[in-house]
Amino acid sequence: MITVTEQAALQIKDMLKAEEKESGFVRLAVHGGGCSGLSYGLGFEEEKKDDDTVLEFYGVHILVDEESAPIVKGVIIDYKESMLGGGFTIDNPNAIASCGCGSSFRTATNAGKPEEC
């Protein structure tokens, strides 16, 4: 369904450790909003829900809910360092448009609910 690179998984593990949540999950979700209509959510979770798919990458457990699953199918989550710092990147082959800042997107089948920028 999705791919999490080793570099991203290592960064997530460090973040989970810093938050003292090593046994927790990371949720990848899609929400309505942003300039283009849909926005990603990445956050820590203590427990999985009934409609979650649990995926494991390098010891990191990722949760994806049933509604977000078709929108994130094929997504690659990576972590990149640069001279200005580091950050997670999400490459979504389903996205047909995104806003200038890259934080929101839309797909051919789901335009979401755009907000004013």
N, CA, C and O atoms as a printed pandas DataFrame, in Angstrom:
     atom_number atom_name residue_name chain_id  residue_number  x_coord  y_coord  z_coord
0              1         N          MET        A               1    0.822   -1.190    0.000
1              2        CA          MET        A               1    0.000    0.000    0.000
2              3         C          MET        A               1    0.869    1.259    0.000
3              4         O          MET        A               1    0.718    2.108   -0.878
4              5         N          ILE        A               2    1.788    1.393    0.983
5              6        CA          ILE        A               2    2.700    2.532    1.032
6              7         C          ILE        A               2    4.102    1.994    1.253
7              8         O          ILE        A               2    4.289    0.808    1.522
8              9         N          THR        A               3    5.092    2.881    1.137
9             10        CA          THR        A               3    6.479    2.538    1.435
10            11         C          THR        A               3    7.048    3.604    2.357
11            12         O          THR        A               3    6.831    4.797    2.145
12            13         N          VAL        A               4    7.771    3.177    3.372
13            14        CA          VAL        A               4    8.502    4.079    4.247
14            15         C          VAL        A               4    9.971    3.716    4.085
15            16         O          VAL        A               4   10.359    2.570    4.309
16            17         N          THR        A               5   10.793    4.697    3.694
17            18        CA          THR        A               5   12.206    4.421    3.494
18            19         C          THR        A               5   12.897    4.175    4.830
19            20         O          THR        A               5   12.380    4.526    5.890
20            21         N          GLU        A               6   14.073    3.565    4.754
21            22        CA          GLU        A               6   14.831    3.301    5.973
22            23         C          GLU        A               6   15.177    4.602    6.701
23            24         O          GLU        A               6   15.092    4.664    7.928
24            25         N          GLN        A               7   15.565    5.639    5.956
25            26        CA          GLN        A               7   15.901    6.925    6.564
26            27         C          GLN        A               7   14.705    7.511    7.310
27            28         O          GLN        A               7   14.860    8.032    8.414
28            29         N          ALA        A               8   13.515    7.431    6.716
29            30        CA          ALA        A               8   12.308    7.938    7.376
30            31         C          ALA        A               8   11.991    7.114    8.619
31            32         O          ALA        A               8   11.630    7.667    9.658
32            33         N          ALA        A               9   12.124    5.795    8.513
33            34        CA          ALA        A               9   11.839    4.924    9.658
34            35         C          ALA        A               9   12.784    5.219   10.819
35            36         O          ALA        A               9   12.355    5.242   11.972
36            37         N          LEU        A              10   14.060    5.443   10.527
37            38        CA          LEU        A              10   15.018    5.765   11.586
38            39         C          LEU        A              10   14.656    7.082   12.268
39            40         O          LEU        A              10   14.758    7.198   13.489
40            41         N          GLN        A              11   14.238    8.066   11.489
41            42        CA          GLN        A              11   13.831    9.354   12.054
42            43         C          GLN        A              11   12.580    9.191   12.917
43            44         O          GLN        A              11   12.487    9.771   13.998
44            45         N          ILE        A              12   11.624    8.404   12.439
45            46        CA          ILE        A              12   10.401    8.155   13.211
46            47         C          ILE        A              12   10.737    7.457   14.519
47            48         O          ILE        A              12   10.194    7.814   15.565
48            49         N          LYS        A              13   11.632    6.460   14.478
49            50        CA          LYS        A              13   12.036    5.759   15.704
50            51         C          LYS        A              13   12.632    6.740   16.707
51            52         O          LYS        A              13   12.322    6.675   17.896
52            53         N          ASP        A              14   13.490    7.654   16.235
53            54        CA          ASP        A              14   14.082    8.655   17.122
54            55         C          ASP        A              14   13.005    9.540   17.740
55            56         O          ASP        A              14   13.076    9.876   18.922
56            57         N          MET        A              15   12.014    9.914   16.948
57            58        CA          MET        A              15   10.934   10.764   17.442
58            59         C          MET        A              15   10.071   10.017   18.458
59            60         O          MET        A              15    9.688   10.586   19.480
60            61         N          LEU        A              16    9.765    8.760   18.188
61            62        CA          LEU        A              16    8.989    7.946   19.129
62            63         C          LEU        A              16    9.733    7.808   20.456
63            64         O          LEU        A              16    9.137    7.897   21.530
64            65         N          LYS        A              17   11.043    7.590   20.362
65            66        CA          LYS        A              17   11.861    7.461   21.573
66            67         C          LYS        A              17   11.852    8.771   22.363
67            68         O          LYS        A              17   11.706    8.755   23.585
68            69         N          ALA        A              18   12.006    9.891   21.679
69            70        CA          ALA        A              18   12.010   11.199   22.345
70            71         C          ALA        A              18   10.682   11.477   23.041
71            72         O          ALA        A              18   10.646   12.156   24.067
72            73         N          GLU        A              19    9.591   10.955   22.484
73            74        CA          GLU        A              19    8.262   11.146   23.072
74            75         C          GLU        A              19    7.910   10.028   24.055
75            76         O          GLU        A              19    6.806    9.999   24.597
76            77         N          GLU        A              20    8.854    9.108   24.283
77            78        CA          GLU        A              20    8.664    7.947   25.153
78            79         C          GLU        A              20    7.457    7.116   24.723
79            80         O          GLU        A              20    6.647    6.690   25.546
80            81         N          LYS        A              21    7.359    6.898   23.405
81            82        CA          LYS        A              21    6.255    6.125   22.836
82            83         C          LYS        A              21    6.789    5.038   21.899
83            84         O          LYS        A              21    6.212    4.796   20.839
84            85         N          GLU        A              22    7.888    4.384   22.288
85            86        CA          GLU        A              22    8.520    3.394   21.415
86            87         C          GLU        A              22    7.582    2.282   20.971
87            88         O          GLU        A              22    7.766    1.716   19.893
88            89         N          SER        A              23    6.582    1.959   21.778
89            90        CA          SER        A              23    5.659    0.882   21.419
90            91         C          SER        A              23    4.424    1.410   20.678
91            92         O          SER        A              23    3.493    0.654   20.399
92            93         N          GLY        A              24    4.422    2.685   20.367
93            94        CA          GLY        A              24    3.270    3.292   19.710
94            95         C          GLY        A              24    3.277    3.137   18.200
95            96         O          GLY        A              24    4.147    2.484   17.623
96            97         N          PHE        A              25    2.299    3.746   17.589
97            98        CA          PHE        A              25    2.099    3.714   16.146
98            99         C          PHE        A              25    2.252    5.122   15.577
99           100         O          PHE        A              25    2.204    6.114   16.304
100          101         N          VAL        A              26    2.436    5.181   14.269
101          102        CA          VAL        A              26    2.379    6.443   13.545
102          103         C          VAL        A              26    1.218    6.342   12.568
103          104         O          VAL        A              26    1.125    5.389   11.795
104          105         N          ARG        A              27    0.334    7.334   12.612
105          106        CA          ARG        A              27   -0.825    7.329   11.717
106          107         C          ARG        A              27   -0.554    8.222   10.518
107          108         O          ARG        A              27   -0.149    9.376   10.661
108          109         N          LEU        A              28   -0.787    7.662    9.320
109          110        CA          LEU        A              28   -0.807    8.438    8.077
110          111         C          LEU        A              28   -2.264    8.568    7.691
111          112         O          LEU        A              28   -2.948    7.566    7.479
112          113         N          ALA        A              29   -2.742    9.800    7.599
113          114        CA          ALA        A              29   -4.148   10.035    7.268
114          115         C          ALA        A              29   -4.256   11.172    6.270
115          116         O          ALA        A              29   -3.324   11.957    6.095
116          117         N          VAL        A              30   -5.396   11.249    5.624
117          118        CA          VAL        A              30   -5.704   12.340    4.700
118          119         C          VAL        A              30   -6.937   13.047    5.233
119          120         O          VAL        A              30   -7.918   12.410    5.615
120          121         N          HIS        A              31   -6.874   14.386    5.254
121          122        CA          HIS        A              31   -7.973   15.208    5.735
122          123         C          HIS        A              31   -8.344   16.219    4.662
123          124         O          HIS        A              31   -7.500   16.608    3.855
124          125         N          GLY        A              32   -9.587   16.643    4.647
125          126        CA          GLY        A              32   -9.998   17.720    3.761
126          127         C          GLY        A              32   -9.400   19.028    4.225
127          128         O          GLY        A              32   -9.317   19.289    5.425
128          129         N          GLY        A              33   -8.979   19.860    3.271
129          130        CA          GLY        A              33   -8.442   21.167    3.623
130          131         C          GLY        A              33   -7.205   21.499    2.818
131          132         O          GLY        A              33   -6.778   20.723    1.963
132          133         N          GLY        A              34   -6.639   22.648    3.095
133          134        CA          GLY        A              34   -5.474   23.116    2.347
134          135         C          GLY        A              34   -5.907   23.771    1.051
135          136         O          GLY        A              34   -7.078   23.716    0.676
136          137         N          CYS        A              35   -4.973   24.380    0.379
137          138        CA          CYS        A              35   -5.261   25.117   -0.866
138          139         C          CYS        A              35   -5.825   24.215   -1.963
139          140         O          CYS        A              35   -6.696   24.626   -2.729
140          141         N          SER        A              36   -5.320   22.980   -2.031
141          142        CA          SER        A              36   -5.722   22.089   -3.121
142          143         C          SER        A              36   -6.852   21.139   -2.745
143          144         O          SER        A              36   -7.397   20.464   -3.619
144          145         N          GLY        A              37   -7.212   21.070   -1.481
145          146        CA          GLY        A              37   -8.371   20.278   -1.098
146          147         C          GLY        A              37   -8.118   19.155   -0.122
147          148         O          GLY        A              37   -9.004   18.826    0.666
148          149         N          LEU        A              38   -6.920   18.541   -0.143
149          150        CA          LEU        A              38   -6.598   17.455    0.772
150          151         C          LEU        A              38   -5.252   17.735    1.426
151          152         O          LEU        A              38   -4.364   18.323    0.809
152          153         N          SER        A              39   -5.108   17.313    2.670
153          154        CA          SER        A              39   -3.844   17.477    3.393
154          155         C          SER        A              39   -3.501   16.172    4.097
155          156         O          SER        A              39   -4.385   15.414    4.496
156          157         N          TYR        A              40   -2.203   15.924    4.243
157          158        CA          TYR        A              40   -1.731   14.745    4.969
158          159         C          TYR        A              40   -1.683   15.039    6.452
159          160         O          TYR        A              40   -1.490   16.178    6.876
160          161         N          GLY        A              41   -1.863   13.992    7.227
161          162        CA          GLY        A              41   -1.648   14.053    8.657
162          163         C          GLY        A              41   -0.714   12.931    9.051
163          164         O          GLY        A              41   -0.928   11.784    8.661
164          165         N          LEU        A              42    0.315   13.239    9.816
165          166        CA          LEU        A              42    1.219   12.246   10.399
166          167         C          LEU        A              42    1.262   12.523   11.891
167          168         O          LEU        A              42    1.554   13.642   12.312
168          169         N          GLY        A              43    0.973   11.514   12.683
169          170        CA          GLY        A              43    0.983   11.722   14.118
170          171         C          GLY        A              43    1.105   10.415   14.872
171          172         O          GLY        A              43    0.925    9.336   14.306
172          173         N          PHE        A              44    1.412   10.522   16.155
173          174        CA          PHE        A              44    1.564    9.346   17.001
174          175         C          PHE        A              44    0.214    8.887   17.530
175          176         O          PHE        A              44   -0.663    9.699   17.825
176          177         N          GLU        A              45    0.060    7.576   17.643
177          178        CA          GLU        A              45   -1.149    6.960   18.196
178          179         C          GLU        A              45   -0.730    5.884   19.191
179          180         O          GLU        A              45    0.282    5.210   19.001
180          181         N          GLU        A              46   -1.508    5.733   20.238
181          182        CA          GLU        A              46   -1.253    4.693   21.237
182          183         C          GLU        A              46   -1.873    3.353   20.826
183          184         O          GLU        A              46   -1.312    2.291   21.095
184          185         N          GLU        A              47   -3.049    3.419   20.166
185          186        CA          GLU        A              47   -3.784    2.195   19.821
186          187         C          GLU        A              47   -4.310    2.276   18.398
187          188         O          GLU        A              47   -4.530    3.361   17.860
188          189         N          LYS        A              48   -4.507    1.106   17.798
189          190        CA          LYS        A              48   -5.095    1.061   16.465
190          191         C          LYS        A              48   -6.607    0.999   16.572
191          192         O          LYS        A              48   -7.151    0.554   17.582
192          193         N          LYS        A              49   -7.283    1.451   15.519
193          194        CA          LYS        A              49   -8.746    1.390   15.452
194          195         C          LYS        A              49   -9.156    0.195   14.608
195          196         O          LYS        A              49   -8.335   -0.391   13.901
196          197         N          ASP        A              50  -10.431   -0.160   14.688
197          198        CA          ASP        A              50  -10.928   -1.351   13.988
198          199         C          ASP        A              50  -10.730   -1.292   12.475
199          200         O          ASP        A              50  -10.491   -2.326   11.850
200          201         N          ASP        A              51  -10.824   -0.092   11.868
201          202        CA          ASP        A              51  -10.715   -0.005   10.405
202          203         C          ASP        A              51   -9.293    0.298    9.928
203          204         O          ASP        A              51   -9.092    0.591    8.749
204          205         N          ASP        A              52   -8.299    0.232   10.828
205          206        CA          ASP        A              52   -6.918    0.519   10.460
206          207         C          ASP        A              52   -6.223   -0.683    9.835
207          208         O          ASP        A              52   -6.443   -1.828   10.230
208          209         N          THR        A              53   -5.384   -0.395    8.853
209          210        CA          THR        A              53   -4.418   -1.360    8.350
210          211         C          THR        A              53   -3.107   -1.023    9.037
211          212         O          THR        A              53   -2.729    0.146    9.120
212          213         N          VAL        A              54   -2.406   -2.047    9.533
213          214        CA          VAL        A              54   -1.128   -1.839   10.195
214          215         C          VAL        A              54   -0.029   -2.347    9.266
215          216         O          VAL        A              54   -0.040   -3.500    8.835
216          217         N          LEU        A              55    0.920   -1.460    8.969
217          218        CA          LEU        A              55    2.054   -1.804    8.119
218          219         C          LEU        A              55    3.326   -1.611    8.926
219          220         O          LEU        A              55    3.398   -0.704    9.756
220          221         N          GLU        A              56    4.333   -2.451    8.697
221          222        CA          GLU        A              56    5.587   -2.333    9.434
222          223         C          GLU        A              56    6.751   -2.105    8.477
223          224         O          GLU        A              56    6.897   -2.802    7.473
224          225         N          PHE        A              57    7.574   -1.117    8.809
225          226        CA          PHE        A              57    8.762   -0.791    8.033
226          227         C          PHE        A              57    9.908   -0.562    9.005
227          228         O          PHE        A              57    9.878    0.384    9.792
228          229         N          TYR        A              58   10.920   -1.424    8.956
229          230        CA          TYR        A              58   12.119   -1.263    9.780
230          231         C          TYR        A              58   11.766   -1.107   11.258
231          232         O          TYR        A              58   12.400   -0.333   11.975
232          233         N          GLY        A              59   10.756   -1.843   11.707
233          234        CA          GLY        A              59   10.365   -1.805   13.108
234          235         C          GLY        A              59    9.394   -0.698   13.480
235          236         O          GLY        A              59    9.008   -0.587   14.644
236          237         N          VAL        A              60    8.990    0.123   12.518
237          238        CA          VAL        A              60    8.019    1.189   12.769
238          239         C          VAL        A              60    6.649    0.727   12.278
239          240         O          VAL        A              60    6.520    0.230   11.159
240          241         N          HIS        A              61    5.631    0.893   13.116
241          242        CA          HIS        A              61    4.274    0.482   12.766
242          243         C          HIS        A              61    3.462    1.694   12.315
243          244         O          HIS        A              61    3.272    2.654   13.062
244          245         N          ILE        A              62    2.990    1.621   11.072
245          246        CA          ILE        A              62    2.221    2.708   10.462
246          247         C          ILE        A              62    0.753    2.292   10.391
247          248         O          ILE        A              62    0.439    1.181    9.965
248          249         N          LEU        A              63   -0.139    3.182   10.807
249          250        CA          LEU        A              63   -1.580    2.949   10.711
250          251         C          LEU        A              63   -2.132    3.761    9.543
251          252         O          LEU        A              63   -1.785    4.928    9.362
252          253         N          VAL        A              64   -3.000    3.124    8.752
253          254        CA          VAL        A              64   -3.717    3.814    7.677
254          255         C          VAL        A              64   -5.183    3.431    7.807
255          256         O          VAL        A              64   -5.523    2.248    7.791
256          257         N          ASP        A              65   -6.057    4.437    7.937
257          258        CA          ASP        A              65   -7.483    4.155    8.084
258          259         C          ASP        A              65   -8.089    3.795    6.720
259          260         O          ASP        A              65   -7.516    4.078    5.668
260          261         N          GLU        A              66   -9.243    3.175    6.779
261          262        CA          GLU        A              66   -9.928    2.679    5.584
262          263         C          GLU        A              66  -10.232    3.777    4.565
263          264         O          GLU        A              66  -10.136    3.546    3.360
264          265         N          GLU        A              67  -10.594    4.956    5.037
265          266        CA          GLU        A              67  -10.954    6.059    4.146
266          267         C          GLU        A              67   -9.722    6.649    3.439
267          268         O          GLU        A              67   -9.799    7.035    2.273
268          269         N          SER        A              68   -8.597    6.715    4.145
269          270        CA          SER        A              68   -7.369    7.271    3.564
270          271         C          SER        A              68   -6.653    6.289    2.642
271          272         O          SER        A              68   -5.915    6.708    1.749
272          273         N          ALA        A              69   -6.859    4.996    2.843
273          274        CA          ALA        A              69   -6.096    3.968    2.126
274          275         C          ALA        A              69   -6.072    4.135    0.606
275          276         O          ALA        A              69   -4.987    4.085    0.026
276          277         N          PRO        A              70   -7.209    4.331   -0.074
277          278        CA          PRO        A              70   -7.126    4.456   -1.526
278          279         C          PRO        A              70   -6.408    5.721   -1.996
279          280         O          PRO        A              70   -5.839    5.747   -3.087
280          281         N          ILE        A              71   -6.436    6.761   -1.176
281          282        CA          ILE        A              71   -5.801    8.024   -1.550
282          283         C          ILE        A              71   -4.286    7.941   -1.393
283          284         O          ILE        A              71   -3.552    8.591   -2.137
284          285         N          VAL        A              72   -3.809    7.147   -0.430
285          286        CA          VAL        A              72   -2.366    7.045   -0.186
286          287         C          VAL        A              72   -1.736    5.798   -0.805
287          288         O          VAL        A              72   -0.555    5.531   -0.586
288          289         N          LYS        A              73   -2.499    5.048   -1.560
289          290        CA          LYS        A              73   -1.958    3.842   -2.192
290          291         C          LYS        A              73   -0.775    4.217   -3.092
291          292         O          LYS        A              73   -0.911    5.039   -3.998
292          293         N          GLY        A              74    0.374    3.611   -2.833
293          294        CA          GLY        A              74    1.569    3.881   -3.617
294          295         C          GLY        A              74    2.449    4.989   -3.069
295          296         O          GLY        A              74    3.500    5.274   -3.644
296          297         N          VAL        A              75    2.048    5.624   -1.971
297          298        CA          VAL        A              75    2.815    6.723   -1.370
298          299         C          VAL        A              75    4.178    6.231   -0.887
299          300         O          VAL        A              75    4.312    5.117   -0.381
300          301         N          ILE        A              76    5.184    7.087   -1.057
301          302        CA          ILE        A              76    6.516    6.833   -0.504
302          303         C          ILE        A              76    6.819    7.953    0.489
303          304         O          ILE        A              76    6.818    9.132    0.136
304          305         N          ILE        A              77    7.077    7.562    1.741
305          306        CA          ILE        A              77    7.451    8.516    2.781
306          307         C          ILE        A              77    8.957    8.419    2.968
307          308         O          ILE        A              77    9.494    7.336    3.200
308          309         N          ASP        A              78    9.630    9.553    2.864
309          310        CA          ASP        A              78   11.080    9.599    3.000
310          311         C          ASP        A              78   11.439   10.723    3.963
311          312         O          ASP        A              78   10.599   11.557    4.299
312          313         N          TYR        A              79   12.678   10.737    4.400
313          314        CA          TYR        A              79   13.198   11.825    5.217
314          315         C          TYR        A              79   14.469   12.308    4.552
315          316         O          TYR        A              79   15.365   11.513    4.266
316          317         N          LYS        A              80   14.556   13.605    4.303
317          318        CA          LYS        A              80   15.704   14.167    3.602
318          319         C          LYS        A              80   16.333   15.272    4.429
319          320         O          LYS        A              80   15.643   16.092    5.035
320          321         N          GLU        A              81   17.656   15.275    4.439
321          322        CA          GLU        A              81   18.441   16.319    5.100
322          323         C          GLU        A              81   18.960   17.283    4.045
323          324         O          GLU        A              81   19.304   16.875    2.935
324          325         N          SER        A              82   19.015   18.565    4.396
325          326        CA          SER        A              82   19.614   19.559    3.518
326          327         C          SER        A              82   20.358   20.562    4.395
327          328         O          SER        A              82   20.346   20.455    5.621
328          329         N          MET        A              83   20.991   21.516    3.770
329          330        CA          MET        A              83   21.715   22.525    4.535
330          331         C          MET        A              83   20.778   23.356    5.401
331          332         O          MET        A              83   21.203   23.935    6.400
332          333         N          LEU        A              84   19.517   23.415    5.025
333          334        CA          LEU        A              84   18.539   24.203    5.780
334          335         C          LEU        A              84   17.801   23.388    6.828
335          336         O          LEU        A              84   16.914   23.908    7.504
336          337         N          GLY        A              85   18.155   22.117    6.971
337          338        CA          GLY        A              85   17.495   21.248    7.935
338          339         C          GLY        A              85   16.958   20.008    7.259
339          340         O          GLY        A              85   17.298   19.720    6.111
340          341         N          GLY        A              86   16.125   19.277    7.963
341          342        CA          GLY        A              86   15.569   18.051    7.416
342          343         C          GLY        A              86   14.070   18.038    7.527
343          344         O          GLY        A              86   13.469   18.856    8.222
344          345         N          GLY        A              87   13.474   17.091    6.827
345          346        CA          GLY        A              87   12.030   16.964    6.901
346          347         C          GLY        A              87   11.527   15.760    6.134
347          348         O          GLY        A              87   12.225   15.203    5.288
348          349         N          PHE        A              88   10.313   15.372    6.443
349          350        CA          PHE        A              88    9.680   14.256    5.758
350          351         C          PHE        A              88    9.141   14.721    4.414
351          352         O          PHE        A              88    8.668   15.850    4.279
352          353         N          THR        A              89    9.217   13.849    3.432
353          354        CA          THR        A              89    8.611   14.095    2.131
354          355         C          THR        A              89    7.608   12.975    1.866
355          356         O          THR        A              89    7.820   11.828    2.259
356          357         N          ILE        A              90    6.522   13.324    1.197
357          358        CA          ILE        A              90    5.513   12.340    0.823
358          359         C          ILE        A              90    5.319   12.445   -0.678
359          360         O          ILE        A              90    4.859   13.465   -1.190
360          361         N          ASP        A              91    5.676   11.377   -1.373
361          362        CA          ASP        A              91    5.514   11.314   -2.824
362          363         C          ASP        A              91    4.288   10.457   -3.109
363          364         O          ASP        A              91    4.288    9.251   -2.865
364          365         N          ASN        A              92    3.246   11.096   -3.627
365          366        CA          ASN        A              92    1.984   10.413   -3.882
366          367         C          ASN        A              92    1.726   10.331   -5.378
367          368         O          ASN        A              92    1.475   11.357   -6.010
368          369         N          PRO        A              93    1.781    9.122   -5.968
369          370        CA          PRO        A              93    1.539    8.988   -7.405
370          371         C          PRO        A              93    0.097    9.281   -7.798
371          372         O          PRO        A              93   -0.198    9.438   -8.983
372          373         N          ASN        A              94   -0.808    9.359   -6.822
373          374        CA          ASN        A              94   -2.222    9.630   -7.096
374          375         C          ASN        A              94   -2.530   11.122   -7.177
375          376         O          ASN        A              94   -3.588   11.510   -7.674
376          377         N          ALA        A              95   -1.613   11.964   -6.691
377          378        CA          ALA        A              95   -1.840   13.410   -6.680
378          379         C          ALA        A              95   -1.714   13.962   -8.097
379          380         O          ALA        A              95   -0.717   13.725   -8.779
380          381         N          ILE        A              96   -2.737   14.700   -8.533
381          382        CA          ILE        A              96   -2.692   15.301   -9.871
382          383         C          ILE        A              96   -2.425   16.793   -9.800
383          384         O          ILE        A              96   -2.121   17.423  -10.813
384          385         N          ALA        A              97   -2.538   17.367   -8.589
385          386        CA          ALA        A              97   -2.256   18.784   -8.397
386          387         C          ALA        A              97   -1.894   19.000   -6.938
387          388         O          ALA        A              97   -2.366   18.286   -6.053
388          389         N          SER        A              98   -1.042   20.001   -6.698
389          390        CA          SER        A              98   -0.713   20.367   -5.329
390          391         C          SER        A              98   -0.548   21.878   -5.259
391          392         O          SER        A              98   -0.388   22.546   -6.280
392          393         N          CYS        A              99   -0.589   22.400   -4.056
393          394        CA          CYS        A              99   -0.446   23.844   -3.885
394          395         C          CYS        A              99    1.031   24.223   -3.996
395          396         O          CYS        A              99    1.906   23.358   -4.015
396          397         N          GLY        A             100    1.286   25.499   -4.069
397          398        CA          GLY        A             100    2.647   25.990   -4.217
398          399         C          GLY        A             100    3.573   25.592   -3.087
399          400         O          GLY        A             100    4.758   25.349   -3.314
400          401         N          CYS        A             101    3.050   25.522   -1.870
401          402        CA          CYS        A             101    3.900   25.164   -0.734
402          403         C          CYS        A             101    4.043   23.652   -0.594
403          404         O          CYS        A             101    4.866   23.182    0.191
404          405         N          GLY        A             102    3.253   22.886   -1.344
405          406        CA          GLY        A             102    3.376   21.429   -1.341
406          407         C          GLY        A             102    2.712   20.731   -0.177
407          408         O          GLY        A             102    2.895   19.526   -0.004
408          409         N          SER        A             103    1.946   21.447    0.627
409          410        CA          SER        A             103    1.343   20.808    1.797
410          411         C          SER        A             103   -0.061   20.277    1.550
411          412         O          SER        A             103   -0.604   19.581    2.409
412          413         N          SER        A             104   -0.657   20.576    0.426
413          414        CA          SER        A             104   -1.966   20.004    0.115
414          415         C          SER        A             104   -1.993   19.557   -1.336
415          416         O          SER        A             104   -1.153   19.958   -2.142
416          417         N          PHE        A             105   -2.976   18.716   -1.655
417          418        CA          PHE        A             105   -3.036   18.087   -2.973
418          419         C          PHE        A             105   -4.463   17.679   -3.288
419          420         O          PHE        A             105   -5.356   17.807   -2.449
420          421         N          ARG        A             106   -4.672   17.191   -4.494
421          422        CA          ARG        A             106   -5.943   16.550   -4.856
422          423         C          ARG        A             106   -5.619   15.402   -5.797
423          424         O          ARG        A             106   -4.562   15.371   -6.427
424          425         N          THR        A             107   -6.550   14.461   -5.879
425          426        CA          THR        A             107   -6.393   13.319   -6.778
426          427         C          THR        A             107   -7.468   13.404   -7.852
427          428         O          THR        A             107   -8.360   14.249   -7.776
428          429         N          ALA        A             108   -7.385   12.539   -8.841
429          430        CA          ALA        A             108   -8.367   12.535   -9.922
430          431         C          ALA        A             108   -9.767   12.190   -9.405
431          432         O          ALA        A             108  -10.766   12.621   -9.980
432          433         N          THR        A             109   -9.836   11.410   -8.319
433          434        CA          THR        A             109  -11.131   10.982   -7.806
434          435         C          THR        A             109  -11.553   11.691   -6.522
435          436         O          THR        A             109  -12.671   11.490   -6.047
436          437         N          ASN        A             110  -10.662   12.527   -5.946
437          438        CA          ASN        A             110  -11.012   13.181   -4.693
438          439         C          ASN        A             110  -10.379   14.569   -4.648
439          440         O          ASN        A             110   -9.164   14.711   -4.510
440          441         N          ALA        A             111  -11.217   15.576   -4.765
441          442        CA          ALA        A             111  -10.737   16.961   -4.744
442          443         C          ALA        A             111  -10.738   17.552   -3.342
443          444         O          ALA        A             111  -10.171   18.623   -3.125
444          445         N          GLY        A             112  -11.367   16.871   -2.389
445          446        CA          GLY        A             112  -11.409   17.385   -1.024
446          447         C          GLY        A             112  -12.204   18.676   -0.957
447          448         O          GLY        A             112  -13.060   18.934   -1.803
448          449         N          LYS        A             113  -11.914   19.492    0.062
449          450        CA          LYS        A             113  -12.584   20.775    0.256
450          451         C          LYS        A             113  -11.518   21.850    0.390
451          452         O          LYS        A             113  -11.010   22.080    1.487
452          453         N          PRO        A             114  -11.171   22.514   -0.715
453          454        CA          PRO        A             114  -10.123   23.541   -0.655
454          455         C          PRO        A             114  -10.496   24.685    0.277
455          456         O          PRO        A             114  -11.660   25.060    0.413
456          457         N          GLU        A             115   -9.455   25.227    0.917
457          458        CA          GLU        A             115   -9.600   26.426    1.737
458          459         C          GLU        A             115   -8.884   27.548    1.027
459          460         O          GLU        A             115   -8.054   27.307    0.150
460          461         N          GLU        A             116   -9.203   28.789    1.404
461          462        CA          GLU        A             116   -8.483   29.924    0.836
462          463         C          GLU        A             116   -7.069   29.942    1.390
463          464         O          GLU        A             116   -6.851   29.675    2.572
464          465         N          CYS        A             117   -6.114   30.259    0.531
465          466        CA          CYS        A             117   -4.698   30.329    0.963
466          467         C          CYS        A             117   -4.377   31.709    1.471
467          468         O          CYS        A             117   -3.244   31.968    1.878
